[in-house]
Amino acid sequence: MRPSTRGRGRAAWALGKALHRAHRRGMSRCLITCKDHNLASARVIERHGGALEDVRDTELGRIRRYWVELPVDRSRNDTTV
């Protein structure tokens, strides 16, 4: 996020929209990552139900990996994700 838009809930709004879209597409969970030092992003992910899987060293630096479980849509009959 641009510095001028930080602290206004835009990242939380954007993540909420992305998770909603993933749910509509039939996904049961999503993997979301952020840099280890980016505590603001980590808080946004955690507020959306993200459970920290681990922190890994990658080519891009230390990355936090979170899984977000999405609600099950009982109206869908297919079992594929």
DASULKA-V534503 format. One line per field, one symbol per residue. ss: DSSP state (A for helix, B for strand, O for the rest). burial: 1 if it has 9 or more other C-alpha atoms within 8 Angstrom, else 0. A space follows every 50 residues. Layout:
# DASULKA-V534503
ss->???
burial->???
This chain:
# DASULKA-V534503
ss->OOAAAOOOOAAAAAAAAAAAAAAAOOOOBBBBBBBOOOAAAAAAAAAOOO BBBBBBBBOOBBBBBBBBBOOOOOOOOOOOO
burial->00000100011100110010011000110101011100001101110101 0000100000011111111100000000000
